[in-house]
């Protein structure tokens, strides 16, 4: 039996953008993790991952059907609930929104999807009605197009000095990058202790929007033993050197070794004037490294929820199947 976390309220920011430029320097954050014995190290053949992506690639649609965002009569729709956990990394209480399936069963291990917000925002951004996560996911489960899962939307600004983002500069950008340590040391253990989630990598996924997309790629490539599914929507620059600074990785480090994700996907909007061509740069680097991945291109959306919802629509139908 899982114990109930403490309910709390954290205010949401509403500005959408991506990180700015800074003087180049290698500012990679050292990932925090457990011992080798605690990690899953059994690699699956690369051919299996390519085969999985080949099978699901035709599921990608530019936009989701509008009716998938609408509640249906007689269907129970769950709601996000706000919890707090103590972040040793940031040395403060931190908010996280969690969506449990309508038929949540504590005796059953559920797949878990982590969704990370963008610059200036909070854990409340993805939980807004305009993103449609509870309605869309529930409808897809009802239609047999998605699996039941737990969705976790954390606060990814992680600083001991600042409680929230104060500007677009290196200090603030690196606080977002520091979330990799909060995730490993604080958030992931909190979720696994308080909710019935699977720790199997094939039942664990991560994605994010804008700065959250940068961080989902960073966490995913740093800890491939944890995630079977890694995705990013309109990822912000700076993950690798060629996309800006402060950066985390050299271009050659954006690759997976023996443990490759079953699904690696980048979604981006051709009309996105915020992150520019950086998603295409990430795509190009992965292609140069012969890393299997899928690309979802949107022509009618922008750097906001209009890109996030279609990205999640595709992702929900691809993961844990």
Secondary structure, 3 states (H helix, E strand, C coil): CCCCCEECCCCCCCCCCCCCCCCCCECCCCCCCCCHHHCCCCCCCHHHHHHHHHHHHHHCCCCCCHHHHCCCCCCCCCCCEEEEEEECCCCEEEEEEEECCCCCCCCCCEEEEEEECCCCCCCCCCCCHHHCHHHHHHHHHHCCCCCCEEEEEECCCCCCCCCCCCCCCHHHHHHHHCHHHHHHHHHHHHHHHHCCECCCHHHEEEEEECHHHHHHHHHHHHCCCCCCEEEEECCCCCCEHHHCCCECECHHHCCCCCCCCCEEEEEEECCCCCCCCHHHHHHHHHHHCCCCCEEEEECCCCCCHHHHHHHHHHHHHHCCC
